[in-house]
Amino acid sequence: QVRLVESGGGSVQPGGSLKLSCTTSGFTFSAYAITWHRQAPGKQREPIAVISRTGSTTNYADSVKGRFTISRDNTKNTAYLQMNNLTPDDTAVYYCGGPDASRGQGTQVTVSS
């Protein structure tokens, strides 16, 4: 079955960086766009970045544009989210999304001094 597993979250200070990974199985990874979402406490889940099947096209929410970079390695069935210049507003659970609204269990990112 479709499986997505996020990893790489943690606690960092403002201005720090983290790189999240989304390891997948159970579907043809290269056939699907991949989306990263996040959900902050008390807020709705929001999409923040999407990458096309080949990786040639990416789009970002305004809140992360210029700071986050989405990428993928179709040979490893894995997507990534490089997050730089983190702020406390980036504190959330981060999820990757695949086919048919599938998503993983999420990984917690906490930005605090």
C-alpha atoms as one frame of an Amber mdcrd trajectory, in Angstrom:
protein
   0.000   0.000   0.000   0.970   3.652  -0.328   3.335   4.707   2.428   5.043
   8.018   3.119   7.393   8.545   6.055   8.642  11.983   7.007  11.845  12.497
   8.967  14.350  15.181   9.811  12.297  17.375  12.095  13.573  18.748  15.364
  14.135  21.857  17.430  16.185  24.748  16.103  16.814  28.365  16.973  15.470
  31.187  14.807  17.638  31.575  11.735  18.533  27.906  11.716  18.029  25.271
   9.054  16.573  21.794   8.764  16.190  19.355   5.899  13.156  17.111   5.906
  12.918  13.847   4.003   9.861  12.003   2.708  10.604   8.370   1.997   7.916
   6.592   0.001   6.838   3.127  -1.090   3.839   1.368  -2.559   3.385   3.534
  -5.639   5.308   4.681  -8.707   7.019   7.682  -7.148   8.110   9.251 -10.432
   4.500   9.333 -11.680   3.223  11.754  -9.040   3.756  15.287  -7.890   4.679
  15.550  -4.230   3.437  18.216  -1.854   4.690  19.329   1.534   2.075  20.609
   3.971   2.281  21.880   7.511  -0.112  22.312  10.386   0.640  24.718  13.187
  -1.077  24.465  16.579  -4.636  25.737  16.343  -4.414  26.296  12.600  -5.563
  24.457   9.513  -3.158  22.348   7.499  -1.703  24.368   4.618   0.206  23.330
   1.506   3.583  25.046   1.356   5.489  23.489  -1.538   4.847  21.224  -4.500
   7.168  19.599  -6.981   6.257  18.084 -10.326   6.885  14.470 -11.285  10.253
  15.179 -12.873  11.232  17.936 -10.477  11.320  20.511 -13.245   8.566  22.642
 -11.726   8.172  23.811  -8.154   5.776  26.171  -6.436   5.758  27.646  -2.950
   3.420  29.390  -0.581   4.306  33.036  -0.085   5.090  32.332   3.568   8.071
  30.121   2.663   9.134  31.411  -0.747  12.835  32.225  -0.861  13.571  30.272
   2.315  12.399  26.714   1.579  13.417  24.479  -1.325  11.575  21.342  -2.370
  13.419  18.656  -4.319  13.153  14.982  -5.159  15.294  12.006  -6.111  13.262
   9.630  -8.242  16.003   6.988  -7.987  15.476   6.894  -4.217  11.677   7.433
  -4.152  12.339  10.306  -1.773  11.374  13.956  -1.621  13.049  16.641   0.449
  12.308  20.022   1.964  15.301  22.213   2.741  14.242  24.901   5.214  16.499
  27.895   5.853  16.194  31.027   7.947  13.539  29.433  10.118  11.319  31.593
  12.314   8.974  30.725  15.200   6.073  31.014  12.728   7.438  27.910  10.985
   6.739  25.787  14.060   4.367  23.054  12.911   3.985  19.398  12.055   5.209
  18.897   8.504   3.669  16.275   6.207   4.403  15.117   2.691   1.545  14.241
   0.411   1.318  11.746  -2.419  -1.370  10.163  -4.590  -5.038  10.109  -3.589
  -4.488  12.526  -0.701  -2.148  10.088   1.014   0.229  11.494   3.603   2.577
  10.387   6.299   2.437  10.719  10.047   4.321  13.985  10.004   7.472  15.284
  11.625   7.543  18.042  14.234   9.534  21.211  13.603   9.939  23.619  16.517
  11.663  26.966  16.122  12.389  28.668  19.404  15.115  30.561  21.165
